[in-house]
């Protein structure tokens, strides 16, 4: 029963993470302070721990991020 509950909790956490990613149009890099379209090659190569998700371009700019020069979001 404990394993079943642990699996359910893990599934809920995973679902919440995936939902947040899918709802975001922009991905920022907390190290470089640049943001990208979610499908940009640079965003796909980005280390998971450095990812910051934004719902709009304005949100990323207000947070102090600059646009990627490759994908030009």
Secondary structure, 3 states (H helix, E strand, C coil): CHHHHHHHHHHHHHHHHHHHHHHCCEEEECCCCEEEECCCHHHHHCCHHHEEEECCHHHHHHCCCEECCCCCC
